[in-house]
Amino acid sequence: MINSIAFIAYAAKDLATSRRFYEGILGLRLSRSAHDDWFEYDLGDSTFVITSADADHPVPVRGALVAFEVDDLDGELERLRKSGVTIKGEKGESPICRYATILDPDGTELLIHKRKG
């Protein structure tokens, strides 16, 4: 039986650039690195990973979408905008959340997400 998600991994063309983005701009803290092309970031009870792109794992990543939860959506988007992060389109809203799509250095989409209530 499956009882949790072990990790979600995104391929990156240039790991140094991606680490600067995910650590320096988004503020993720490196939890561990298994080797020189696998970097893990623990977030709550899940783990986000960046790893090297290859023929089987091209960039930008397609078919998966990571949503990072924030305390203040508007404030975080303003901070990211000032850091030069591409914000794709307008903010969206559903009955349970507000969100916006941003792009990482490889053009892979990420959601910046805030649950309502």
C-alpha positions in Angstrom: 0.0 0.0 0.0 1.2 3.5 -0.8 1.3 5.8 2.2 3.1 8.9 1.0 5.1 10.5 -1.8 8.8 9.9 -1.3 9.9 12.8 -3.5 9.1 14.8 -6.6 12.0 15.5 -8.9 12.5 18.1 -11.6 15.3 17.8 -14.2 17.5 20.9 -14.7 19.8 21.7 -17.6 22.3 23.7 -15.4 22.3 22.6 -11.8 24.3 25.6 -10.6 21.8 28.0 -12.1 18.9 26.0 -10.8 20.4 25.8 -7.3 20.8 29.6 -7.3 17.1 29.9 -8.3 15.6 27.3 -5.9 17.9 28.1 -2.9 18.7 31.8 -3.5 15.5 33.1 -4.9 12.8 30.7 -3.7 14.6 30.1 -0.4 14.6 26.3 -0.3 17.1 24.9 2.1 19.3 22.0 0.9 18.5 18.9 3.0 20.9 16.4 1.4 22.8 15.6 -1.8 23.2 12.0 -2.7 25.8 12.9 -5.4 26.8 15.9 -7.5 23.6 15.8 -9.6 20.9 15.1 -7.0 19.9 17.9 -4.6 17.0 17.3 -2.0 14.9 19.9 -0.3 12.6 18.7 2.5 9.4 20.6 2.7 7.0 19.5 5.4 6.5 15.7 4.9 7.6 15.7 1.3 10.9 16.2 -0.6 11.5 18.2 -3.8 14.5 17.2 -5.8 16.5 18.8 -8.7 18.6 16.5 -10.8 20.4 16.6 -14.1 18.4 16.6 -17.3 19.2 13.9 -19.8 17.7 12.3 -22.9 15.1 10.5 -20.8 14.4 13.5 -18.6 14.4 16.7 -20.8 13.7 20.2 -19.8 11.4 22.0 -19.4 9.6 19.4 -17.3 6.2 18.5 -18.6 3.4 16.4 -17.2 4.0 17.3 -13.5 3.5 20.4 -11.6 4.9 21.3 -8.1 2.9 23.8 -6.0 4.9 25.5 -3.3 2.7 26.7 -0.4 3.3 30.3 0.9 1.9 32.4 3.8 1.4 35.5 1.7 0.8 35.0 -2.1 0.8 38.7 -3.0 3.9 39.4 -1.0 5.8 36.4 -2.4 4.8 37.2 -6.0 6.1 40.8 -5.5 9.3 39.5 -4.0 9.8 37.1 -6.9 8.9 39.8 -9.5 11.6 42.0 -8.0 14.1 39.1 -8.2 13.4 38.9 -12.0 11.4 35.6 -11.8 9.0 35.2 -14.8 5.4 35.2 -13.6 3.2 33.5 -16.3 -0.2 35.1 -16.7 -2.4 36.4 -13.9 -3.1 35.0 -10.5 -5.8 32.4 -10.4 -8.3 31.4 -7.8 -10.4 28.4 -7.0 -12.8 27.7 -4.1 -10.0 26.4 -2.0 -6.9 28.4 -3.0 -5.2 31.3 -4.8 -2.1 30.7 -7.0 0.2 32.0 -9.7 2.4 30.2 -12.2 6.1 31.0 -12.3 8.9 29.7 -14.4 12.2 28.3 -13.2 15.5 28.9 -15.2 14.7 26.0 -17.6 11.1 27.3 -18.3 9.5 24.6 -16.1 6.3 25.7 -14.5 5.9 25.9 -10.7 2.9 27.1 -8.7 3.1 29.6 -5.9 0.1 28.6 -3.9 -1.9 29.8 -0.9 -4.8 27.7 0.6 -7.8 29.7 1.7 -9.0 29.5 5.3 
